């Protein structure tokens, strides 16, 4: 039976991790807005200018600068998402402990979370992963444009874009594999939705 002291401790822990989870979400959106508003839109406007408005050499440097800033900004977003998923993992573990302590008193209650939930595995396939791939494509385009403007060799710019895409996308998946914990036997019974709430999910689908 769970004592009052343990109950209060779990309550404090849940509040702490939930606030941290929400704070990470706010940071994530702030960096995402920066990536769109400060990085992508000005760069696109620059690429739409004519040679008379901006020399090609300056445009090449602008594209290169945007590609570099975009890569680091994307990596920061991936880092924040890993922290968010880590907090969700801790919340799941605490929920499991609470459920184990009270389930005998509420036998009619059905646990709303799926078995064997794996946030790391979900993060490799969900919308966040698709967003990371799209951002990597956009960053790669700017890098490829800069290389093409510098050297005027199409094959080289294509290879440069592919390399930049691989760097950006692999950064996301490496961070997910390194920083998001895998569930143990008990924690695997719960899941927190990475965008802030909890929901029922089928195995392998988020």
N, C-alpha and C positions, 0 to 999 in steps of 0.2 A: 504493500500500500504506500502511496506517495505521501510523504510528510508535507506539512505546510511550508517548511523551510525549502525543501526541494522544489515545491510548486512555485514559490516566489523566485527561486533562482532561475528556473526555466522561463518564467515570465519575463524576468529581466533580460535574459539572454535572447529570447525571441524579439523583444523590443529593440535591443541593440542591433541585431543582425538585420531586422526589417528596416530600420532607419538607414543602416549602411547600404542595404540593397537599393533603397529608394534614392539615396544620395548618388550612388554609382550610376543609376539610370539617368538622373539629371545631368551628371557630368557627361555621360555618353551622348545625350541629345545636344548638349552645348557644343561638344567637339564636332558632332555631325553638322550642326548649323554653321559652324566655322568653316568646315570643309566645303559646304555648298556655297555659302555667301561670300566668304573671303577668298577662297581658292578657286573654285570651279567657275563661278560667274564672271569675275574679272578676267580670268584667263581666256574664257570663251569670247568675251568682248574683244580682247586683244587679238585673238586669232581671226576675227572677222574684219579687222582693219585692213586697209590696202597698203601697198608698199610705200605710197606717198605719205600716209599717216605715220607709219612706223617702219624703219629699215628692217630688212629681213634678219640681219644680225641681232638687232635688239629683240626681235620677235623670237628668235631662237633661244636667246638667254632667258627671256620671259617664260617660254615653255619649259625649259630645263629647270628653272627655279620653281615653277608650279609643280612639276613632276616630283621634285625632291621634297618640297613641303607637303604635298599630298601624300607621299609615301609615309612620312613620319606621322602625319596627322591620322592616317588610317591605322597605323600601328598603335597609336595611342588609343584609338577607339577599340581596337581588339583587346588591348590590355585592360581597359575598363570593363569590357564585357566578360573577360575571364574572372575578374574580381567579383562581378555581379553573380556569376554562376557559382563561384566558390561560396559566397554568402548563402545562396539558395541551397547549396549542399548542406551547410551547417544547420539551416532552418529545418531541412528535411530530417536530419538526425535527431534534433530536439523533438520534433513532432512525433517521430517514431517512439521515443522514450515515453512521451506523454500518452500516446495511444496504448502502448504496452501496459501502462499502469492503470488505465481506466477501462480497457475493453471488457473486462469481466463484469463491470458494473453496468455496462450498456450493451448487452449481447445482441440487441436488435440493430445496433448501429453498424452500417456497412462502410468500410474504409473507402473514401472517394478517390484514392490514388492507385495507379497501376503497380503491379509487381515488377521488379527488375527495372525500374526506371533509371536511366543513365543519362545525366545531363551532358556529360562529355560526348556521348554518342549522338544525342539530339542536336548538340551544337554543331556537329559536322554536317547536318542535313537540313536544319531549319532555315527560316527566313534570314536570320543573322548571317548564316554562311553564304546564302545567295547574295546578300547585300555586300559582304566582303569581296565576293567575286566581281560584282558589278563595279565597285569602287576600284578594284585592282585593274579592271579593263580601262576605266576612265583615266587613271593615273598613267597606265601604259601608253595610251594614245598621246598624251602630252609629251611623254618622254620620246616616243617615236617621232613625233613632229619636230621636236628640237634636234634630234639626230639627223633627220632628213634636211632640215634647214641649214645645218652646219656642213654636211658632207654631200647632200644631193644624190644619195645612193639609196634607191628604194629598198633593195634587199637588206641593206644594213639597218635601215630604219625599222623594217619589219622584225628583224632579229632582236633589235634593241627593245622594241615594244613587247615581244614575247618574253625576253629576259626580265623586264620590269614587272610584267604581269606575274611571272612565276615567283619573283621575290615577294611581291605584295600578297599574293594568295597563300603562299607557303608560310608566310609570317603568321597569318591567322590560324592555320591548322596546327602549326608547331606550338603556338601559345595555348591553344585549346588542349592539346595532348599533354603539355607540360604542367599547366596550372589548374585545370579543372579536375577535381578529385573524382575518382570512380567510386560508385556506391559499394558499401559492404553489404552483408546479408540483410541487416535490419534497415539500413538507410535506403536500400533499394526499393522499399515498399512505398516510398513517398516521392512526390515530384512538385516543384514550384515552377510555375511558368516563368521563363526568363524575362518577360516584359512586365512582371510585377504581381500577377495574381496566380492562383492555383486553378488547375483544371484537370479534368479527366482526359487521358491520352492513351491511344493504342500503342502497343509496343512497337518501337521503331518509327512512329509517326508523332510529330510534335505539332 
